[in-house]
Amino acid sequence: MRRFRFSLETLLKVRRQLEEARQRELALAQGARDRALQALGGLDGSLKALLLQRAGERQGRLDLAQEAWHADRHQSLLRSMALARTTLAQREMELDLARQRAVEAARERRVLEKLEEKQLQEHQLLMVREEQGLLDDLAQRAVSAFSLPPISAEVPLDAAAS
């Protein structure tokens, strides 16, 4: 019986490796997006803390140097947050692209695996047919052997007399 060998096994291995690479890229993109989201959250927390600090300090006398520092820090945090939002949007786009590439790689691998399954089924069917043919041939030979006329075991009379 012949052993099954998928005709596109090498291509299937390449597709599996590509899918694994795409999954790693997706994980990296998710990590980058998560870090950008954390950075934005940290800046938002810093801005809230600055505003609370500023509100608490305004209850007393007004210090222009301190007000200028708060205003500069506030503007700096707003600029940083705008940059962080831009970075987050870029990381989201990269994540979407990586997700699409991973899905496409998985789809290509599944197509080849389904083709492999189909070829395996065809191979198994062919093996069953060959086996059935051999069994039919053996059965035919057995029937032929039993249907031959019997060989006469009679001894000729003149041979018995001598």
N, C-alpha and C positions, 0 to 999 in steps of 0.2 A: 504494500500500500504506500503510495507516495505521500510525503509529508507536505502539509500546506505551507505555501510561501506567498505572502501578500506581495503583489507585483510593485506596489508603490510604498513598500516599507521604509525605504530611505527617506522619501518625501514626508511620510507620516512622522518619522523621528524629527526631521527638521521642523515640521509644523508644531510638534510638541515643544521643542526647544524654543521656538519663536513665541509660543503662547506663554511659556514660563518667563521669558524675557519681558514680554508685555505686562505680565502680572507684577514683576518686580518694578517696572517703570510706573505702573499704576500705584503701587505702594509708596514709591518715592514721591510721586505727585501728591498723594494724599497727605504724606508727612509734611511736604512743603506748604500745602494749603492750610493744614492744621497749625503749623508754626506761624504763618501769616495771620491767621485768625487769632491766635494767642497774642501776637504782638499788638494787633489792633485792640484787643480787650485790655491789654496792659496799659496802652496809651489812654484808653477811655477811663480806666480806673485812676490813672495819674491826673487826668483832667478833672474828674470829679473831686479827687482829694485836694487839688489846687483850689477849686472853687469853694469848697468847704473851708479850707484854711483862710482864704481871702475873706470870706463872709465873717469868720470869727475875728479876724484882725481889724475889721472895719468898725467894730463897736467902740473902739477907743479913738484916740487922735489919729488924724490922717497924716501919713508919712509918704511924701512924694517919691522918695527913692524906692520904698517898698511897693508902692502902687506901680511904678515903672517896671520893677522886677516882675511883679505878678502879670502885668500886661504883656511883657516880652515872653514870659514863660507860657502864658495862655496862647499867644500867637504861634510860638514854637510848637506847642503840642497840637494845635489845629493843623499846622502844616505837616507835621509828622503823621497825624491821623489821615490826612488826605493822601499822603504818599502810601501809607499802610493800606488804605482802601484800594488804591490803584494796584498795589502789589497783590492784594487779595483777589481782586478781579482777574488779574493776569494768572494767578495760581489756579483759580477756578476754571479758566479757559484751558489751561494746561491739563488739569485734572479731567475735564470733559474729553479732551483729545486722547489722553491716555486711556480713559475708560472705553472710548470708541475703538481704539486700536486693540485693546485687550478682548473686547467682545468679538471683533472681526477675526482675530487670531483663533479664538475658541471656536467660532463658527467654521472656519476653514479646517480645523482639526477634526471637528465632529463630522464634517462631510467625508473626509478621508476614512474615519473610523466606520462610518456607515457603509462605505464602499468596501472596506475590508470585511465587514460582517457579511455583506452580500456575496463577495468572492468566496468566503469560507463556506457559506451555505451551498453555493454552486459546487465547490470542491467536494463537500460531503455527499451531495447528491450524486456526483460523478463516481465517487468511491463506492457508494451503495449500488449503483448500476453495474460497475465493473465486478463487484463481488457477486451480485446476483447473476451476472453472465457466467462467471466461473462456476457457481453452484449449478446453474442450468446445464453447463457443459458436462460437469461431473455426473449429474443425474442422467443425462443423455447417454454417456458412456456406460453407466451402470445398467441402464435399461438395455442397451445394445449387447452387453456381455451376457445378460440372462436370456436374451431372445435368440441367440445363435442355436442352430440345430445341435442336438447332442452328438458327441463323437461316439461312434459305435465301438463297443468293447467286445464285439463278437470275434471269435477266433474262427478263421476259415476251417472247414471240415478236413480238407486235405492236409492242413498244417497240424491238426490235432492227431491224425493218424500216424504221422511219422515220428 
